[in-house]
Amino acid sequence: MSGWRGPVDLPPAPAPGAAAPRLSAWADRLLVLAAMAACPQDPLHHGEGDVLVHTQMVCDELVAGAEWRSLPVEGREELWLAAVLHDCGKPQTTREEDGRLRAPGHARAGAILARRLLWQAGVPWAARERVCGLVRWHMTPYHLLDRPDSARQAILMSLSVNPARLRLLVECDARGRLAPDVEALAETVALAWEVCAELGCGDGPFPFANDHARFTYFVGRADRDPTWAAHDDTSGRLTLLSGLPGAGKDHWVTTHAGDAVVVSLDDLRRERGAKRTDQTAQGQIVQEARERLRVELRAWRDVVWNTTGLSRQLRAPLVSLGHDYGVRVRIVCVEAEPATLAEQNARRSDPVPEGAIERLLGRWEFPGLDECHERVVAERLRFPAR
């Protein structure tokens, strides 16, 4: 993968009625397509060949269909990008198991990579996340009916992707291959969409009674009825920041935190005189920060947790703490374009190394509505020169 500063040139969606561009012609300028061309697939499920050949077939299926052609231009462009990138996670996840090629977790890995590419390409965050949702969930309809928690999965899926748009993408994924079970796959996809429709989320997010009902359904007891109108008995608010280094999280705190208590790993690191690369000190700092957070939450004070918070894994224990202490959980996503990010990171007193930002991009998961009562996106924040 090339450096994160450089722009990314993505294949444009064709006009309705036109043929899909040949993706192989873009492989020399978009490294992810070259990696897909070099990635083999299990011939039982993909007799057509490598990942890029399959992707081209999916794109051809998509643009040939009347349903795609009838969508508004934004919908066509987002589905096109999702089709191009839906299997971009396969090169990093494909391995041989028992003589078969498999790519476990490629949808999640692909969504993370797609997010980075779309960010570098300058795609607005809302459109970017709709595309990433399609990539992230494109494997779920194949297995939804076999899951004991199929309703919960369908509801979760509906919070980040339009199930009807996902159905169209996955039907094209099923048909854009050479395999003996193409029709069976397409039927499975249709049945999965019917599950969503019966739940009331076939063409949009599940209609929770309120944001507290949604939050407690996913963070509370696993057997909770999604239609239950939960009474919001929270007191105090925990705000979790989520953003790359240099995006402007400290500036957001300065201008928006108000009287809230701010718990910041960077501040604790400065208090201790610890370097960012000191992993021993980092563990102690995180432990101290979490204890401070517990003290403030026990008092039902408003707290801002100021860290990068880019992965669900890092956010999950903090979200659970918010639930356990009965406070409202808000996640603020602080966004900055690559050039702004690089400029502002360079102006920090302790800039984050570019290699560290590269690693963080490989873990960047946009916060979901299942993680919080409220999600806010703050973009184009520019902090003043020091």
C-alpha positions as CSV (number, residue, x, y, z in Angstrom):
1,M,0.0,0.0,0.0
2,S,1.4,3.4,-1.0
3,G,1.7,6.2,1.6
4,W,-1.4,7.7,3.1
5,R,-0.6,11.3,2.1
6,G,-1.0,10.6,-1.7
7,P,-4.3,10.9,-3.5
8,V,-6.1,7.8,-4.7
9,D,-7.7,7.6,-8.2
10,L,-10.7,5.3,-8.2
11,P,-12.4,3.9,-11.3
12,P,-15.4,6.1,-12.1
13,A,-18.9,4.7,-12.3
14,P,-20.2,4.4,-15.9
15,A,-23.2,6.2,-17.1
16,P,-26.5,4.2,-17.1
17,G,-26.5,2.0,-20.2
18,A,-22.7,2.1,-20.6
19,A,-20.4,-0.8,-20.1
20,A,-18.3,-1.1,-16.9
21,P,-14.7,0.2,-17.2
22,R,-12.1,-2.6,-17.5
23,L,-10.6,-2.7,-14.0
24,S,-7.4,-4.3,-15.3
25,A,-6.6,-1.1,-17.0
26,W,-6.5,0.6,-13.6
27,A,-4.2,-1.9,-11.9
28,D,-1.1,0.1,-12.6
29,R,-2.4,3.2,-10.8
30,L,-4.4,1.5,-8.0
31,L,-2.2,-1.0,-6.2
32,V,-5.2,-2.7,-4.5
33,L,-6.4,-3.8,-7.9
34,A,-3.0,-5.2,-8.8
35,A,-3.1,-7.1,-5.5
36,M,-6.5,-8.5,-6.3
37,A,-5.3,-9.6,-9.8
38,A,-2.5,-11.5,-8.1
39,C,-4.8,-13.2,-5.5
40,P,-6.2,-16.7,-6.4
41,Q,-9.5,-18.0,-5.2
42,D,-10.9,-21.4,-4.5
43,P,-11.9,-22.9,-7.9
44,L,-15.0,-24.6,-6.4
45,H,-16.6,-21.3,-5.7
46,H,-14.7,-19.1,-8.1
47,G,-14.0,-21.0,-11.3
48,E,-13.6,-17.7,-13.1
49,G,-10.1,-17.2,-11.6
50,D,-8.5,-14.4,-9.5
51,V,-10.2,-11.8,-7.3
52,L,-10.0,-9.1,-10.0
53,V,-11.6,-11.3,-12.6
54,H,-14.5,-12.0,-10.2
55,T,-14.7,-8.3,-9.3
56,Q,-15.0,-7.4,-13.0
57,M,-17.9,-9.9,-13.4
58,V,-19.7,-8.4,-10.3
59,C,-19.3,-4.9,-11.7
60,D,-20.6,-6.0,-15.1
61,E,-23.6,-7.7,-13.4
62,L,-24.3,-4.5,-11.5
63,V,-24.3,-2.0,-14.3
64,A,-26.2,-4.2,-16.6
65,G,-29.2,-4.3,-14.2
66,A,-32.2,-2.1,-14.5
67,E,-32.3,-1.7,-10.7
68,W,-28.9,0.0,-10.6
69,R,-29.6,2.1,-13.6
70,S,-32.8,3.5,-12.0
71,L,-31.0,4.7,-8.8
72,P,-30.1,8.3,-8.2
73,V,-26.6,9.2,-9.2
74,E,-25.3,9.0,-5.6
75,G,-26.7,5.5,-5.2
76,R,-25.2,4.3,-8.4
77,E,-21.8,5.7,-7.5
78,E,-21.8,4.2,-4.0
79,L,-22.9,0.8,-5.2
80,W,-20.3,0.9,-8.0
81,L,-17.5,1.7,-5.5
82,A,-18.7,-1.1,-3.2
83,A,-18.7,-3.5,-6.1
84,V,-15.1,-2.5,-7.1
85,L,-13.9,-2.8,-3.5
86,H,-16.1,-5.5,-2.0
87,D,-13.3,-8.1,-2.1
88,C,-10.3,-5.8,-1.6
89,G,-9.6,-7.5,1.7
90,K,-9.0,-10.9,0.1
91,P,-5.3,-10.4,-0.7
92,Q,-4.4,-9.8,3.0
93,T,-6.6,-12.6,4.3
94,T,-6.4,-15.5,1.8
95,R,-4.7,-18.6,3.0
96,E,-4.8,-22.3,2.3
97,E,-6.6,-24.6,4.7
98,D,-7.0,-28.3,4.1
99,G,-6.1,-27.9,0.5
100,R,-8.7,-25.2,-0.1
101,L,-8.2,-21.4,-0.5
102,R,-10.1,-19.4,2.1
103,A,-10.3,-15.7,3.0
104,P,-11.7,-15.5,6.6
105,G,-12.5,-12.0,7.7
106,H,-12.0,-10.5,4.3
107,A,-15.2,-8.4,4.5
108,R,-14.1,-6.7,7.7
109,A,-10.5,-6.2,6.5
110,G,-11.9,-5.0,3.2
111,A,-14.1,-2.3,4.9
112,I,-11.0,-1.0,6.7
113,L,-9.0,-0.8,3.5
114,A,-11.9,0.7,1.6
115,R,-12.2,3.4,4.3
116,R,-8.6,4.4,3.9
117,L,-8.8,4.4,0.1
118,L,-12.0,6.5,0.0
119,W,-10.6,8.9,2.6
120,Q,-7.5,9.4,0.4
121,A,-9.8,9.8,-2.6
122,G,-11.7,12.7,-0.9
123,V,-15.0,10.9,-0.7
124,P,-17.3,12.7,1.9
125,W,-17.6,10.8,5.1
126,A,-21.3,9.9,4.8
127,A,-20.9,8.4,1.4
128,R,-17.7,6.8,2.4
129,E,-19.3,5.0,5.3
130,R,-22.3,3.8,3.2
131,V,-19.8,2.2,0.8
132,C,-17.8,0.7,3.6
133,G,-21.0,-0.6,5.2
134,L,-21.7,-2.5,1.9
135,V,-18.2,-3.9,1.9
136,R,-18.3,-4.8,5.6
137,W,-21.6,-6.7,5.4
138,H,-21.5,-8.3,2.0
139,M,-20.9,-11.8,3.3
140,T,-23.6,-11.7,6.0
141,P,-26.6,-12.5,3.8
142,Y,-25.0,-15.8,2.7
143,H,-25.0,-17.0,6.3
144,L,-27.7,-15.0,8.0
145,L,-30.3,-17.8,8.0
146,D,-27.9,-20.2,9.7
147,R,-27.2,-18.0,12.7
148,P,-29.1,-18.4,16.0
149,D,-29.0,-14.6,16.3
150,S,-30.2,-13.8,12.8
151,A,-32.6,-11.1,13.9
152,R,-29.9,-9.3,16.0
153,Q,-27.5,-9.5,13.1
154,A,-30.1,-8.2,10.6
155,I,-30.9,-5.3,12.9
156,L,-27.2,-4.5,13.5
157,M,-26.6,-4.6,9.7
158,S,-29.4,-2.2,9.1
159,L,-27.8,0.5,11.2
160,S,-24.9,0.9,8.8
161,V,-26.2,-0.2,5.4
162,N,-29.4,-0.1,3.5
163,P,-30.4,-3.8,3.3
164,A,-32.1,-3.3,-0.1
165,R,-28.9,-1.8,-1.6
166,L,-26.9,-4.6,0.1
167,R,-29.2,-7.2,-1.5
168,L,-28.5,-5.8,-4.9
169,L,-24.8,-5.8,-4.4
170,V,-24.7,-9.4,-3.0
171,E,-27.0,-10.7,-5.7
172,C,-24.4,-9.4,-8.2
173,D,-21.6,-11.0,-6.1
174,A,-23.4,-14.3,-6.3
175,R,-24.0,-14.2,-10.0
176,G,-20.6,-12.7,-10.9
177,R,-18.8,-15.9,-10.7
178,L,-18.5,-19.4,-12.3
179,A,-19.8,-21.9,-9.7
180,P,-22.3,-24.7,-9.5
181,D,-24.4,-23.1,-6.8
182,V,-25.0,-19.6,-8.3
183,E,-28.8,-19.8,-8.2
184,A,-28.8,-21.3,-4.7
185,L,-26.6,-18.4,-3.5
186,A,-28.9,-15.8,-5.1
187,E,-31.9,-17.5,-3.5
188,T,-30.2,-17.4,-0.1
189,V,-29.6,-13.7,-0.5
190,A,-33.2,-13.0,-1.3
191,L,-34.3,-15.0,1.8
192,A,-31.9,-13.0,4.0
193,W,-33.5,-9.8,2.7
194,E,-36.9,-11.1,3.6
195,V,-35.8,-11.6,7.2
196,C,-34.8,-7.9,7.2
197,A,-38.2,-6.9,5.6
198,E,-40.1,-8.9,8.2
199,L,-38.3,-7.2,11.0
200,G,-39.2,-3.8,9.5
201,C,-35.7,-2.9,8.3
202,G,-35.7,-4.1,4.7
203,D,-35.1,-0.6,3.3
204,G,-33.5,1.3,6.2
205,P,-32.5,1.1,9.8
206,F,-34.5,-0.8,12.4
207,P,-37.0,1.6,14.0
208,F,-36.0,1.6,17.6
209,A,-38.3,3.5,19.9
210,N,-35.5,5.8,21.0
211,D,-31.7,6.0,21.2
212,H,-31.6,4.4,24.7
213,A,-33.6,1.4,23.4
214,R,-31.1,1.0,20.6
215,F,-28.1,1.4,23.0
216,T,-29.3,-1.0,25.6
217,Y,-30.3,-3.6,23.0
218,F,-26.7,-3.9,21.8
219,V,-24.8,-3.1,24.9
220,G,-27.1,-4.5,27.5
221,R,-28.7,-8.0,27.8
222,A,-28.5,-10.1,24.6
223,D,-32.1,-11.3,25.0
224,R,-33.7,-7.9,25.1
225,D,-36.7,-7.3,22.9
226,P,-35.7,-4.7,20.1
227,T,-39.2,-3.2,20.2
228,W,-39.0,-2.4,23.9
229,A,-39.3,1.4,24.5
230,A,-36.6,1.6,27.1
231,H,-36.9,4.5,29.6
232,D,-33.9,6.7,29.5
233,D,-32.7,6.8,33.2
234,T,-29.2,7.9,32.4
235,S,-27.4,10.7,34.2
236,G,-24.2,12.3,33.1
237,R,-22.5,11.8,29.7
238,L,-19.4,10.1,28.5
239,T,-18.0,11.5,25.3
240,L,-15.5,9.3,23.4
241,L,-13.4,10.9,20.8
242,S,-12.4,8.9,17.7
243,G,-10.0,10.3,15.1
244,L,-6.5,10.0,13.6
245,P,-3.6,11.9,15.2
246,G,-3.6,15.5,14.0
247,A,-7.3,15.4,13.1
248,G,-8.1,18.1,15.7
249,K,-9.4,16.2,18.7
250,D,-7.6,18.5,21.2
251,H,-9.1,21.5,19.3
252,W,-12.5,19.9,19.6
253,V,-12.0,19.5,23.4
254,T,-10.9,23.2,23.7
255,T,-14.0,24.5,21.9
256,H,-16.7,22.0,22.9
257,A,-15.9,20.1,26.1
258,G,-17.1,23.0,28.3
259,D,-17.1,22.0,32.0
260,A,-16.7,18.3,31.3
261,V,-13.7,16.5,32.9
262,V,-11.2,15.6,30.2
263,V,-9.2,12.4,30.5
264,S,-6.4,12.4,27.9
265,L,-3.6,9.9,27.4
266,D,-1.4,12.6,25.9
267,D,-1.9,14.8,28.9
268,L,-1.0,11.9,31.3
269,R,2.0,11.1,29.2
270,R,3.2,14.7,29.4
271,E,2.7,14.7,33.2
272,R,4.9,11.7,33.5
273,G,7.5,12.9,31.0
274,A,7.0,9.6,29.1
275,K,7.8,9.1,25.5
276,R,5.1,7.9,23.1
277,T,7.2,4.9,22.2
278,D,7.6,3.8,25.9
279,Q,5.3,0.8,25.9
280,T,5.8,0.1,29.6
281,A,4.8,3.6,30.6
282,Q,1.9,3.4,28.1
283,G,0.3,0.4,29.9
284,Q,0.5,2.3,33.2
285,I,-0.9,5.4,31.7
286,V,-3.9,3.6,30.2
287,Q,-4.6,1.9,33.6
288,E,-4.4,5.3,35.4
289,A,-6.7,6.9,32.8
290,R,-9.3,4.2,33.2
291,E,-9.3,4.6,36.9
292,R,-9.8,8.3,36.6
293,L,-12.6,7.7,34.3
294,R,-14.3,5.3,36.8
295,V,-14.0,7.9,39.5
296,E,-15.7,10.5,37.4
297,L,-18.4,8.2,36.1
298,R,-19.3,7.0,39.7
299,A,-20.0,10.7,40.4
300,W,-22.2,10.9,37.2
301,R,-20.0,13.8,35.9
302,D,-19.7,14.6,32.2
303,V,-16.4,13.2,31.0
304,V,-14.5,13.4,27.7
305,W,-12.2,10.5,26.9
306,N,-9.6,12.0,24.5
307,T,-7.7,9.3,22.6
308,T,-7.6,8.1,19.0
309,G,-10.4,5.5,19.7
310,L,-10.2,4.2,16.1
311,S,-11.2,0.5,16.6
312,R,-14.3,-1.1,18.1
313,Q,-12.0,-3.3,20.2
314,L,-10.6,-0.2,21.9
315,R,-13.9,1.5,22.3
316,A,-15.8,-1.5,23.6
317,P,-14.6,-1.5,27.3
318,L,-15.3,2.2,27.5
319,V,-18.8,1.9,26.0
320,S,-19.5,-0.9,28.5
321,L,-18.3,1.3,31.4
322,G,-20.7,4.0,30.3
323,H,-23.5,1.5,30.2
324,D,-22.6,0.0,33.6
325,Y,-22.4,3.5,35.3
326,G,-25.7,4.6,33.7
327,V,-24.5,7.5,31.7
328,R,-25.3,8.6,28.1
329,V,-22.5,7.6,25.7
330,R,-21.7,10.0,22.8
331,I,-19.0,9.3,20.2
332,V,-17.5,12.3,18.4
333,C,-15.7,11.3,15.1
334,V,-13.1,13.9,14.3
335,E,-12.4,14.0,10.6
336,A,-9.6,15.6,8.6
337,E,-8.4,15.3,5.0
338,P,-5.0,13.7,4.5
339,A,-3.2,17.0,3.7
340,T,-4.8,18.7,6.8
341,L,-3.9,15.8,9.0
342,A,-0.3,15.8,7.9
343,E,0.0,19.5,8.4
344,Q,-1.5,19.5,11.8
345,N,0.3,16.5,13.0
346,A,3.6,18.1,12.0
347,R,2.8,21.1,14.1
348,R,2.3,19.1,17.2
349,S,4.9,19.4,20.0
350,D,5.3,15.6,19.8
351,P,4.3,14.5,16.2
352,V,3.1,11.0,15.7
353,P,5.4,9.1,13.4
354,E,4.0,8.5,9.9
355,G,4.5,4.8,10.4
356,A,2.3,4.9,13.4
357,I,-0.4,6.7,11.5
358,E,-0.1,4.0,8.8
359,R,-0.7,1.3,11.4
360,L,-3.7,3.2,12.8
361,L,-5.2,3.4,9.3
362,G,-5.1,-0.4,9.3
363,R,-7.4,-0.5,12.3
364,W,-9.8,2.4,11.5
365,E,-13.4,1.3,12.2
366,F,-15.9,4.1,12.0
367,P,-18.1,4.1,15.2
368,G,-21.4,2.4,14.8
369,L,-24.8,3.5,16.2
370,D,-24.8,0.3,18.2
371,E,-22.0,1.6,20.3
372,C,-23.5,4.8,21.5
373,H,-26.6,6.9,22.2
374,E,-25.4,9.7,19.9
375,R,-22.8,9.9,17.1
376,V,-21.5,13.2,16.0
377,V,-19.1,13.9,13.1
378,A,-16.8,16.9,13.4
379,E,-15.0,17.7,10.2
380,R,-12.7,20.3,8.8
381,L,-11.4,21.4,12.2
382,R,-8.3,23.4,11.9
383,F,-6.5,24.3,15.1
384,P,-4.5,27.6,15.2
385,A,-0.7,27.7,14.8
386,R,1.2,27.6,18.1
